[in-house]
Structure formats: structure tokens, C-alpha cells
């Protein structure tokens, strides 16, 4: 999960760049879906990748407009399988 915090009300600039250049994700990152807060403060993106360096490359393209928080997550079903083995 990637949490993007839009810097200083820069939502217009972010969407303008997105219209002009797309997500600018390197090959190997897989965009799943995203959700934006109604006040345009944050965007929550679900992204898959096997190489964290690809996230770094992507972040570098947007860091002037967005602050990033990367949260490694595991699907609930897979987590339940791991925990069940320990019970």
C-alpha cells in the first residue's frame, strides 16, 4: 500500500502531470487501484512489486509534489494461513 500525501495543496499539479505523463511507473510495478480523500490531502494506492528499487525509481519521479509512505501488506487470507499454522 502506498500512501501519497499531496504537498501544499498541489493536487492540480499532480493531476496535470498525470494527464501529461501518466503514472511514470517503471516496468515491474503493477498498479491495482487507488482511492483519494475528498479533500485531496492523500491518495491510497495498491501496488504490487517484487523489487523495492522499482518503488524508489517511481517515487523519484513524484517527490517534488508528493510525500510517500510505503506499507508492506499481506492479504488477509494468506495471513490467516500463516497464523493458523502457529495455533
Secondary structure, 3 states (H helix, E strand, C coil): CEEEEEHHHCHHHHHHHHHHHCCCCCCCCEEEEEEECCCCCEEEEEEECCCHHHHHHHHHHHCCCEEEEECCCCCHHHHHHHHHHHC
